[in-house]
Amino acid sequence: MNPVEENILKKVVNDLASLNPDKPWKSVGVLAKKFNVQESYLRQILLEYCSNVDKQNLKIRYSHYPSKRNLDMIWAHVNNIPDIEKLYDYTRLDEPDKNFPAYLENYPRLFLSHSHKNRDRALYMRDYLYCQGINIWMSELDIVPGDDIFMAVNQGRKNCTGFLADVTEESIQSVWVQKEFIASLPDKQMYIVIDGNNGRLIEALNSDSPNDIMPSLQITTMFPEYIDYLKNHIYKTGLVFSFPYVKGALFNTEMKPLIALKEYFPG
């Protein structure tokens, strides 16, 4: 890092340190505008800093979840935020079993789109599909330290052969989840898993208009393409319990009710 970059980094560190701990986060875009530098340039400086400094000596760090407002990477001074469980702390095999069907080169892979609030549910879903021989891309397991979160998620989505949406009351409130979904519609085979155990969610999805859905679930932004697809899916299947996997027909173009979620996802 050259002197100019070190000076920019120092300004960012001081600025983040001055924030109220109740609102400790700032996006790269806001910081770049304040210090009159290119957003991509600042992101590179901050990520380089994180990759070259021992974790215990870091003065600032990024959140593994983006800004709810614009999906940008957000940063805070470590003194203003509590320690959190890192995405890369999950236990996983360093050397996967190459004989397992999920690791065959020509085997399809699904991008699992979900709310981070449903992480445990998503991990359970991922493990179930893994045992069925389906490989899953999941942010908690596939984003590595130092990655640009937005770019890593977008690349992971592009590299997958299909898109699996876990639709819950939490995920339907997420602009990030909705944008992932819409971006995948043109060129991905779409699969939907709806939390059929949530009566409020099902009632909202069965309402006549998105305007009815938004207040009941406290949603501030709802993209028409997203909600129309979900409502159409419920209409075609005739059931709220649906699952994307049936052996030998993973990419069947028809949306079908296959496996009731209650059998596999308790609670």
C-alpha positions in Angstrom: 0.0 0.0 0.0 1.5 3.3 -1.1 1.5 6.5 1.0 -1.6 7.9 -0.8 -3.6 4.8 0.0 -2.3 4.7 3.6 -3.6 8.3 4.0 -7.0 7.4 2.6 -7.1 4.3 4.9 -6.2 6.5 7.9 -9.0 8.9 7.1 -11.6 6.1 6.8 -10.4 4.5 10.1 -10.8 7.8 11.9 -14.1 8.6 10.4 -15.5 5.2 11.4 -14.1 5.5 14.9 -16.0 8.8 15.3 -19.4 7.2 14.6 -22.0 6.5 17.3 -21.9 2.8 18.3 -25.7 2.8 17.8 -25.1 3.5 14.1 -21.6 2.3 13.5 -21.8 1.2 9.8 -21.0 3.2 6.6 -21.1 1.9 3.1 -18.1 2.1 0.7 -20.1 4.4 -1.5 -20.7 6.9 1.3 -17.1 6.8 2.4 -15.8 7.2 -1.2 -18.0 10.2 -1.7 -16.8 11.8 1.5 -13.1 11.4 0.7 -13.5 12.1 -3.0 -12.2 8.8 -4.3 -13.5 6.1 -6.7 -15.7 3.6 -5.0 -13.9 0.6 -6.6 -10.5 2.1 -5.6 -11.6 2.5 -2.0 -13.0 -1.0 -1.8 -9.7 -2.4 -3.1 -7.8 -0.4 -0.4 -10.0 -1.6 2.4 -10.0 -5.3 1.3 -6.2 -5.2 0.9 -6.0 -3.9 4.4 -8.1 -6.7 5.8 -6.2 -9.4 4.0 -2.8 -8.1 5.1 -3.5 -7.5 8.8 -4.0 -10.2 11.5 -7.6 -10.5 12.6 -6.8 -9.5 16.2 -5.1 -6.3 15.0 -7.8 -5.1 12.6 -9.1 -1.6 13.4 -12.0 -1.8 10.9 -13.9 -4.7 9.3 -16.7 -5.2 6.9 -20.1 -6.8 7.6 -20.8 -10.1 5.8 -24.2 -8.7 5.1 -24.6 -5.7 2.7 -26.4 -2.4 3.2 -30.2 -3.0 3.3 -30.6 0.3 1.4 -28.4 -0.3 -1.7 -26.7 -3.7 -1.2 -23.3 -2.1 -0.8 -20.5 -3.4 1.4 -20.6 -1.7 4.8 -17.7 -1.1 7.2 -17.3 -0.2 10.9 -14.6 0.4 13.5 -14.1 -2.7 15.6 -14.5 -0.6 18.8 -18.0 0.3 17.9 -19.3 -3.2 17.1 -19.4 -6.6 18.9 -17.6 -9.7 17.7 -19.7 -11.8 15.4 -19.5 -15.3 14.0 -17.6 -15.1 10.7 -19.0 -16.8 7.6 -15.9 -18.8 7.1 -15.9 -20.3 10.6 -18.3 -23.1 9.5 -16.8 -26.6 9.8 -16.5 -28.2 6.4 -14.4 -30.7 4.6 -11.2 -29.4 3.2 -11.0 -32.3 0.7 -14.4 -33.3 -0.5 -15.1 -36.9 -1.5 -14.6 -36.9 -5.3 -16.8 -40.0 -5.6 -19.8 -38.2 -4.2 -22.1 -37.3 -7.1 -22.3 -33.6 -6.1 -18.7 -33.2 -7.1 -18.9 -34.7 -10.5 -17.9 -32.1 -13.0 -21.2 -32.3 -15.0 -23.4 -32.4 -12.0 -25.9 -29.5 -11.7 -25.5 -26.9 -8.9 -28.1 -24.8 -7.3 -27.7 -21.3 -6.0 -29.5 -21.1 -2.6 -31.1 -17.7 -2.1 -32.3 -17.1 1.5 -32.4 -14.6 4.3 -29.4 -14.7 6.7 -32.1 -14.7 9.4 -33.0 -18.2 8.2 -29.4 -19.4 8.2 -30.1 -22.6 10.2 -33.0 -23.5 8.0 -31.0 -22.9 4.9 -28.1 -25.0 6.2 -30.5 -27.9 7.0 -31.9 -27.6 3.4 -28.4 -27.6 2.0 -27.4 -30.7 3.9 -30.6 -32.5 2.8 -30.0 -31.7 -0.9 -26.3 -32.6 -0.5 -27.3 -36.1 0.7 -29.5 -36.4 -2.4 -26.5 -35.6 -4.6 -27.2 -32.0 -5.4 -24.4 -29.4 -5.0 -25.4 -26.1 -3.4 -23.8 -22.6 -3.5 -24.5 -20.9 -0.3 -23.1 -17.5 0.9 -22.3 -18.7 4.4 -20.1 -21.5 3.0 -18.8 -20.2 -0.2 -17.7 -16.6 0.4 -14.1 -16.5 1.6 -12.4 -13.8 3.7 -11.4 -10.7 1.6 -14.0 -11.3 -1.1 -16.1 -8.5 -2.4 -19.5 -9.8 -1.2 -21.6 -8.4 -4.0 -19.2 -9.7 -6.7 -18.9 -13.1 -5.0 -22.6 -13.6 -4.7 -23.2 -12.5 -8.3 -20.4 -14.8 -9.6 -21.8 -17.7 -7.6 -25.2 -17.1 -9.0 -23.9 -17.0 -12.6 -21.9 -20.2 -12.2 -24.9 -22.2 -11.0 -27.1 -24.2 -13.3 -30.3 -23.5 -11.3 -31.7 -21.1 -8.7 -33.4 -22.2 -5.5 -35.4 -19.6 -3.6 -36.2 -20.3 0.1 -39.3 -18.1 0.5 -40.0 -17.2 4.2 -41.5 -14.2 5.9 -37.9 -12.9 6.5 -36.6 -13.5 2.9 -39.6 -11.8 1.3 -38.7 -8.6 3.2 -35.2 -8.6 1.7 -34.5 -6.4 -1.3 -31.2 -8.3 -1.7 -33.1 -11.7 -2.1 -35.6 -10.1 -4.5 -32.9 -8.7 -6.7 -31.1 -12.1 -6.8 -34.3 -13.7 -7.8 -35.1 -11.2 -10.6 -31.5 -11.3 -12.0 -31.8 -15.1 -12.3 -35.2 -15.3 -14.1 -33.9 -14.8 -17.7 -31.4 -17.7 -17.7 -31.8 -20.0 -14.7 -34.2 -22.8 -14.0 -36.1 -21.5 -11.0 -37.2 -23.6 -8.0 -39.3 -22.4 -5.1 -39.5 -23.6 -1.5 -42.2 -21.9 0.5 -42.4 -21.9 4.3 -45.8 -23.5 4.5 -45.8 -23.5 8.2 -46.2 -19.7 8.3 -49.8 -18.8 8.1 -49.3 -15.1 7.7 -46.9 -15.7 4.8 -49.3 -18.0 2.9 -52.3 -15.7 3.5 -50.3 -12.8 2.2 -49.1 -14.7 -0.9 -52.7 -15.7 -1.7 -54.0 -12.1 -1.5 -55.2 -10.4 -4.7 -52.6 -7.7 -4.9 -49.0 -6.9 -3.8 -50.5 -3.9 -2.0 -52.2 -6.3 0.3 -49.0 -8.3 0.9 -46.7 -5.4 1.9 -48.5 -4.0 5.0 -49.2 -7.4 6.5 -45.5 -8.5 6.4 -44.1 -5.0 7.0 -42.4 -5.0 3.5 -41.1 -1.6 2.3 -40.1 -2.7 -1.2 -41.8 -5.3 -3.4 -40.8 -6.0 -7.0 -43.7 -7.0 -9.2 -41.7 -9.6 -11.1 -40.9 -11.4 -7.8 -44.3 -11.5 -6.2 -46.0 -12.4 -9.6 -43.7 -15.4 -10.0 -44.4 -16.6 -6.4 -48.2 -16.2 -6.8 -48.1 -18.0 -10.2 -46.1 -20.8 -8.6 -48.7 -21.3 -5.9 -51.4 -21.3 -8.5 -49.7 -23.9 -10.7 -48.8 -26.2 -8.0 -52.0 -25.9 -6.1 -50.1 -26.4 -2.9 -47.9 -24.3 -0.7 -45.6 -27.2 0.2 -43.2 -27.6 -2.7 -39.6 -28.9 -3.1 -37.4 -28.8 -6.2 -35.9 -32.2 -6.1 -37.0 -35.5 -7.7 -34.4 -38.0 -8.7 -33.7 -38.0 -12.4 -35.8 -34.9 -13.1 -34.0 -32.0 -11.4 -34.5 -29.6 -14.2 -38.1 -30.5 -15.2 -39.6 -27.4 -16.7 -43.0 -28.0 -15.0 -43.3 -26.6 -11.5 -44.6 -29.5 -9.3 -45.5 -30.1 -5.7 -42.9 -32.8 -4.8 -42.1 -33.1 -1.1 -44.0 -31.5 1.8 -41.6 -29.3 3.8 -43.1 -30.4 7.1 -41.5 -33.8 6.6 -38.0 -32.4 6.4 -38.0 -29.0 8.1 -39.5 -29.3 11.6 -40.7 -26.2 13.5 
